Amino acid sequence: MGAQARQLADLISVGPSMLRDFELLGIRSVAQLAKRDPKRMYEKLGRVARQHQDICVLDVFCAAVAQARNPAAKSREVPVVVLEQEEKEMKYGRFSLRTTNVTRRPLFAFVE
């Protein structure tokens, strides 16, 4: 008999909270996760949970999907997307406008 199928909980950086998020999104297996788009997952979670999600959730979604798509990533290097958030505040007289820019930078985390 072959190796057991990987479980969502086996993925690096996936703990109880992230498992609950996957459940809210209807993701119950690594195979389902591999077919998903992390950015769409992040946007949908915000709608389903009815609250803004920290940008770090998107980072974990990116890493989890990458691991789901590449089983070898678990024991070697895991592609992670580092999200850099920059806030700007512009003042117009007595009004101010705050904007947030998010940039993505690839990084590889080495896992033993």
Backbone as JSON Lines, residues from 0, in Angstrom:
{"i":0,"aa":"M","n":[0.85,-1.19,0.0],"ca":[0.0,0.0,0.0],"c":[0.89,1.25,0.0]}
{"i":1,"aa":"G","n":[0.5,2.29,-0.72],"ca":[1.31,3.49,-0.86],"c":[1.24,4.38,0.36]}
{"i":2,"aa":"A","n":[1.94,5.48,0.29],"ca":[1.95,6.43,1.39],"c":[0.56,7.03,1.59]}
{"i":3,"aa":"Q","n":[0.29,7.4,2.81],"ca":[-1.0,8.02,3.11],"c":[-1.11,9.37,2.42]}
{"i":4,"aa":"A","n":[-2.33,9.73,2.05],"ca":[-2.56,11.03,1.43],"c":[-2.28,12.12,2.46]}
{"i":5,"aa":"R","n":[-1.67,13.19,2.0],"ca":[-1.39,14.3,2.91],"c":[-2.69,14.95,3.36]}
{"i":6,"aa":"Q","n":[-2.7,15.4,4.59],"ca":[-3.83,16.1,5.15],"c":[-3.51,17.59,5.19]}
{"i":7,"aa":"L","n":[-4.53,18.42,5.24],"ca":[-4.32,19.87,5.31],"c":[-3.46,20.23,6.53]}
{"i":8,"aa":"A","n":[-3.68,19.54,7.63],"ca":[-2.93,19.83,8.86],"c":[-1.44,19.48,8.72]}
{"i":9,"aa":"D","n":[-1.07,18.69,7.71],"ca":[0.33,18.33,7.49],"c":[1.12,19.46,6.83]}
{"i":10,"aa":"L","n":[0.44,20.43,6.26],"ca":[1.11,21.51,5.55],"c":[1.76,22.47,6.55]}
{"i":11,"aa":"I","n":[2.91,22.98,6.18],"ca":[3.64,23.93,7.03],"c":[2.84,25.22,7.16]}
{"i":12,"aa":"S","n":[2.79,25.77,8.34],"ca":[2.1,27.03,8.67],"c":[0.59,26.88,8.74]}
{"i":13,"aa":"V","n":[0.07,25.68,8.64],"ca":[-1.38,25.46,8.73],"c":[-1.69,24.9,10.11]}
{"i":14,"aa":"G","n":[-2.35,25.72,10.92],"ca":[-2.73,25.31,12.27],"c":[-4.25,25.29,12.4]}
{"i":15,"aa":"P","n":[-4.73,25.21,13.62],"ca":[-6.18,25.12,13.86],"c":[-6.99,26.28,13.28]}
{"i":16,"aa":"S","n":[-6.46,27.48,13.37],"ca":[-7.18,28.65,12.84],"c":[-7.29,28.58,11.31]}
{"i":17,"aa":"M","n":[-6.2,28.21,10.66],"ca":[-6.21,28.12,9.2],"c":[-7.11,26.96,8.75]}
{"i":18,"aa":"L","n":[-7.13,25.87,9.52],"ca":[-8.04,24.75,9.19],"c":[-9.5,25.2,9.25]}
{"i":19,"aa":"R","n":[-9.83,26.06,10.22],"ca":[-11.2,26.62,10.3],"c":[-11.48,27.5,9.09]}
{"i":20,"aa":"D","n":[-10.49,28.27,8.66],"ca":[-10.67,29.11,7.48],"c":[-10.9,28.25,6.24]}
{"i":21,"aa":"F","n":[-10.13,27.17,6.1],"ca":[-10.34,26.26,4.97],"c":[-11.75,25.67,5.01]}
{"i":22,"aa":"E","n":[-12.21,25.32,6.2],"ca":[-13.56,24.77,6.35],"c":[-14.61,25.79,5.9]}
{"i":23,"aa":"L","n":[-14.44,27.05,6.29],"ca":[-15.36,28.1,5.86],"c":[-15.38,28.25,4.34]}
{"i":24,"aa":"L","n":[-14.24,27.99,3.71],"ca":[-14.13,28.11,2.25],"c":[-14.52,26.82,1.52]}
{"i":25,"aa":"G","n":[-14.86,25.78,2.28],"ca":[-15.29,24.52,1.67],"c":[-14.12,23.67,1.18]}
{"i":26,"aa":"I","n":[-12.94,23.93,1.7],"ca":[-11.75,23.17,1.31],"c":[-11.52,22.09,2.37]}
{"i":27,"aa":"R","n":[-11.58,20.83,1.93],"ca":[-11.46,19.73,2.88],"c":[-10.31,18.77,2.56]}
{"i":28,"aa":"S","n":[-9.57,19.05,1.48],"ca":[-8.46,18.16,1.14],"c":[-7.34,18.96,0.47]}
{"i":29,"aa":"V","n":[-6.16,18.36,0.48],"ca":[-5.0,18.99,-0.17],"c":[-5.25,19.08,-1.68]}
{"i":30,"aa":"A","n":[-5.92,18.08,-2.24],"ca":[-6.22,18.1,-3.68],"c":[-7.14,19.28,-4.03]}
{"i":31,"aa":"Q","n":[-8.12,19.56,-3.18],"ca":[-9.0,20.71,-3.43],"c":[-8.21,22.01,-3.31]}
{"i":32,"aa":"L","n":[-7.35,22.09,-2.31],"ca":[-6.55,23.29,-2.1],"c":[-5.64,23.58,-3.29]}
{"i":33,"aa":"A","n":[-5.07,22.53,-3.88],"ca":[-4.15,22.7,-5.01],"c":[-4.81,23.36,-6.21]}
{"i":34,"aa":"K","n":[-6.11,23.27,-6.31],"ca":[-6.85,23.84,-7.45],"c":[-7.31,25.28,-7.2]}
{"i":35,"aa":"R","n":[-7.05,25.8,-6.04],"ca":[-7.55,27.12,-5.68],"c":[-6.54,28.23,-5.95]}
{"i":36,"aa":"D","n":[-7.06,29.44,-6.06],"ca":[-6.26,30.65,-6.24],"c":[-6.19,31.36,-4.88]}
{"i":37,"aa":"P","n":[-4.99,31.54,-4.32],"ca":[-4.87,32.13,-2.98],"c":[-5.53,33.5,-2.84]}
{"i":38,"aa":"K","n":[-5.4,34.34,-3.85],"ca":[-5.98,35.69,-3.75],"c":[-7.51,35.62,-3.7]}
{"i":39,"aa":"R","n":[-8.1,34.74,-4.5],"ca":[-9.56,34.6,-4.47],"c":[-10.02,34.0,-3.14]}
{"i":40,"aa":"M","n":[-9.21,33.07,-2.61],"ca":[-9.53,32.49,-1.3],"c":[-9.56,33.59,-0.24]}
{"i":41,"aa":"Y","n":[-8.55,34.47,-0.27],"ca":[-8.45,35.56,0.69],"c":[-9.66,36.5,0.59]}
{"i":42,"aa":"E","n":[-10.02,36.86,-0.63],"ca":[-11.16,37.75,-0.83],"c":[-12.46,37.09,-0.37]}
{"i":43,"aa":"K","n":[-12.63,35.8,-0.7],"ca":[-13.85,35.09,-0.3],"c":[-13.92,34.94,1.22]}
{"i":44,"aa":"L","n":[-12.81,34.68,1.87],"ca":[-12.82,34.55,3.32],"c":[-13.29,35.84,3.98]}
{"i":45,"aa":"G","n":[-12.86,36.97,3.46],"ca":[-13.32,38.25,4.0],"c":[-14.83,38.4,3.89]}
{"i":46,"aa":"R","n":[-15.39,37.93,2.77],"ca":[-16.85,38.01,2.59],"c":[-17.57,37.01,3.49]}
{"i":47,"aa":"V","n":[-17.1,35.78,3.51],"ca":[-17.76,34.73,4.29],"c":[-17.69,35.01,5.79]}
{"i":48,"aa":"A","n":[-16.52,35.44,6.26],"ca":[-16.33,35.72,7.68],"c":[-16.92,37.07,8.08]}
{"i":49,"aa":"R","n":[-17.25,37.88,7.08],"ca":[-17.83,39.22,7.29],"c":[-16.94,40.13,8.12]}
{"i":50,"aa":"Q","n":[-15.64,39.97,7.88],"ca":[-14.69,40.88,8.51],"c":[-13.41,40.91,7.7]}
{"i":51,"aa":"H","n":[-12.69,42.02,7.81],"ca":[-11.42,42.16,7.09],"c":[-10.42,41.15,7.63]}
{"i":52,"aa":"Q","n":[-9.69,40.51,6.74],"ca":[-8.67,39.53,7.13],"c":[-7.29,40.18,7.06]}
{"i":53,"aa":"D","n":[-6.46,39.86,8.01],"ca":[-5.09,40.35,8.01],"c":[-4.4,39.9,6.73]}
{"i":54,"aa":"I","n":[-3.54,40.73,6.18],"ca":[-2.84,40.42,4.93],"c":[-1.96,39.19,5.08]}
{"i":55,"aa":"C","n":[-1.57,38.85,6.28],"ca":[-0.75,37.65,6.52],"c":[-1.51,36.38,6.16]}
{"i":56,"aa":"V","n":[-2.84,36.42,6.21],"ca":[-3.64,35.26,5.82],"c":[-3.39,34.94,4.36]}
{"i":57,"aa":"L","n":[-3.29,35.96,3.53],"ca":[-2.99,35.74,2.11],"c":[-1.63,35.09,1.95]}
{"i":58,"aa":"D","n":[-0.66,35.5,2.74],"ca":[0.67,34.91,2.69],"c":[0.61,33.42,3.01]}
{"i":59,"aa":"V","n":[-0.14,33.05,4.04],"ca":[-0.26,31.63,4.42],"c":[-1.01,30.87,3.33]}
{"i":60,"aa":"F","n":[-2.06,31.48,2.75],"ca":[-2.77,30.83,1.65],"c":[-1.81,30.55,0.48]}
{"i":61,"aa":"C","n":[-0.97,31.52,0.14],"ca":[-0.01,31.33,-0.96],"c":[0.94,30.17,-0.67]}
{"i":62,"aa":"A","n":[1.46,30.11,0.55],"ca":[2.38,29.04,0.91],"c":[1.68,27.69,0.93]}
{"i":63,"aa":"A","n":[0.45,27.64,1.45],"ca":[-0.29,26.38,1.53],"c":[-0.63,25.85,0.14]}
{"i":64,"aa":"V","n":[-1.06,26.73,-0.75],"ca":[-1.39,26.3,-2.12],"c":[-0.13,25.81,-2.83]}
{"i":65,"aa":"A","n":[0.99,26.5,-2.63],"ca":[2.25,26.07,-3.25],"c":[2.64,24.68,-2.76]}
{"i":66,"aa":"Q","n":[2.48,24.42,-1.48],"ca":[2.8,23.1,-0.94],"c":[1.83,22.04,-1.46]}
{"i":67,"aa":"A","n":[0.56,22.42,-1.6],"ca":[-0.44,21.47,-2.1],"c":[-0.13,21.08,-3.55]}
{"i":68,"aa":"R","n":[0.36,22.04,-4.31],"ca":[0.68,21.78,-5.73],"c":[2.0,21.04,-5.9]}
{"i":69,"aa":"N","n":[2.9,21.17,-4.94],"ca":[4.22,20.56,-5.03],"c":[4.5,19.77,-3.76]}
{"i":70,"aa":"P","n":[4.18,18.48,-3.74],"ca":[4.38,17.67,-2.54],"c":[5.82,17.66,-2.03]}
{"i":71,"aa":"A","n":[6.8,17.83,-2.9],"ca":[8.2,17.83,-2.49],"c":[8.54,19.06,-1.65]}
{"i":72,"aa":"A","n":[7.73,20.09,-1.71],"ca":[8.01,21.33,-0.99],"c":[8.01,21.12,0.52]}
{"i":73,"aa":"K","n":[7.31,20.11,1.01],"ca":[7.21,19.91,2.46],"c":[8.57,19.7,3.11]}
{"i":74,"aa":"S","n":[9.45,18.99,2.45],"ca":[10.72,18.68,3.08],"c":[11.89,19.51,2.55]}
{"i":75,"aa":"R","n":[11.66,20.33,1.59],"ca":[12.77,21.1,1.02],"c":[12.51,22.59,1.18]}
{"i":76,"aa":"E","n":[12.36,23.29,0.08],"ca":[12.12,24.72,0.19],"c":[10.69,25.02,-0.19]}
{"i":77,"aa":"V","n":[10.09,25.86,0.58],"ca":[8.69,26.2,0.4],"c":[8.6,27.61,-0.16]}
{"i":78,"aa":"P","n":[8.01,27.76,-1.36],"ca":[7.88,29.12,-1.88],"c":[6.86,29.9,-1.06]}
{"i":79,"aa":"V","n":[7.27,31.06,-0.65],"ca":[6.41,31.92,0.16],"c":[6.38,33.28,-0.51]}
{"i":80,"aa":"V","n":[5.25,33.91,-0.5],"ca":[5.16,35.25,-1.05],"c":[5.14,36.22,0.12]}
{"i":81,"aa":"V","n":[6.11,37.1,0.15],"ca":[6.17,38.1,1.2],"c":[5.37,39.3,0.73]}
{"i":82,"aa":"L","n":[4.43,39.69,1.53],"ca":[3.6,40.83,1.19],"c":[4.09,42.04,1.96]}
{"i":83,"aa":"E","n":[4.46,43.06,1.25],"ca":[4.92,44.28,1.88],"c":[3.81,45.31,1.76]}
{"i":84,"aa":"Q","n":[3.42,45.83,2.89],"ca":[2.3,46.77,2.92],"c":[2.84,48.17,3.19]}
{"i":85,"aa":"E","n":[2.4,49.09,2.38],"ca":[2.83,50.48,2.52],"c":[1.57,51.34,2.59]}
{"i":86,"aa":"E","n":[1.47,52.11,3.65],"ca":[0.33,53.0,3.79],"c":[0.77,54.42,3.51]}
{"i":87,"aa":"K","n":[-0.08,55.14,2.8],"ca":[0.18,56.55,2.52],"c":[-1.03,57.35,2.95]}
{"i":88,"aa":"E","n":[-0.77,58.49,3.5],"ca":[-1.87,59.37,3.88],"c":[-1.65,60.71,3.16]}
{"i":89,"aa":"M","n":[-2.67,61.12,2.42],"ca":[-2.58,62.38,1.71],"c":[-3.6,63.34,2.31]}
{"i":90,"aa":"K","n":[-3.17,64.55,2.54],"ca":[-4.05,65.53,3.16],"c":[-4.52,66.54,2.12]}
{"i":91,"aa":"Y","n":[-5.82,66.78,2.15],"ca":[-6.46,67.77,1.27],"c":[-7.23,68.72,2.17]}
{"i":92,"aa":"G","n":[-6.58,69.8,2.56],"ca":[-7.24,70.72,3.47],"c":[-7.5,70.02,4.79]}
{"i":93,"aa":"R","n":[-8.75,69.98,5.21],"ca":[-9.07,69.31,6.47],"c":[-9.44,67.84,6.28]}
{"i":94,"aa":"F","n":[-9.41,67.36,5.04],"ca":[-9.72,65.96,4.75],"c":[-8.43,65.19,4.5]}
{"i":95,"aa":"S","n":[-8.44,63.94,4.8],"ca":[-7.28,63.11,4.49],"c":[-7.76,61.81,3.85]}
{"i":96,"aa":"L","n":[-6.92,61.28,2.99],"ca":[-7.21,60.03,2.29],"c":[-6.07,59.07,2.58]}
{"i":97,"aa":"R","n":[-6.43,57.89,3.08],"ca":[-5.42,56.89,3.39],"c":[-5.52,55.76,2.37]}
{"i":98,"aa":"T","n":[-4.4,55.42,1.75],"ca":[-4.38,54.33,0.78],"c":[-3.36,53.29,1.23]}
{"i":99,"aa":"T","n":[-3.57,52.08,0.8],"ca":[-2.65,51.0,1.12],"c":[-2.23,50.32,-0.17]}
{"i":100,"aa":"N","n":[-0.95,50.19,-0.35],"ca":[-0.4,49.46,-1.5],"c":[0.24,48.19,-0.98]}
{"i":101,"aa":"V","n":[-0.03,47.08,-1.64],"ca":[0.57,45.81,-1.26],"c":[1.39,45.31,-2.44]}
{"i":102,"aa":"T","n":[2.64,45.01,-2.18],"ca":[3.49,44.45,-3.23],"c":[3.88,43.03,-2.84]}
{"i":103,"aa":"R","n":[4.08,42.2,-3.84],"ca":[4.43,40.81,-3.59],"c":[5.88,40.58,-3.99]}
{"i":104,"aa":"R","n":[6.61,39.92,-3.1],"ca":[8.01,39.62,-3.35],"c":[8.23,38.15,-3.04]}
{"i":105,"aa":"P","n":[8.73,37.35,-4.02],"ca":[8.95,35.93,-3.75],"c":[10.11,35.71,-2.8]}
{"i":106,"aa":"L","n":[9.98,34.68,-2.0],"ca":[10.99,34.31,-1.03],"c":[10.93,32.79,-0.87]}
{"i":107,"aa":"F","n":[12.02,32.17,-0.55],"ca":[12.01,30.73,-0.3],"c":[12.42,30.49,1.14]}
{"i":108,"aa":"A","n":[11.56,29.79,1.87],"ca":[11.86,29.43,3.25],"c":[12.35,27.99,3.25]}
{"i":109,"aa":"F","n":[13.44,27.74,3.92],"ca":[13.99,26.4,3.98],"c":[13.48,25.7,5.23]}
{"i":110,"aa":"V","n":[12.91,24.54,5.04],"ca":[12.27,23.81,6.12],"c":[12.95,22.45,6.26]}
{"i":111,"aa":"E","n":[13.19,22.04,7.48],"ca":[13.79,20.72,7.69],"c":[12.73,19.67,7.89]}
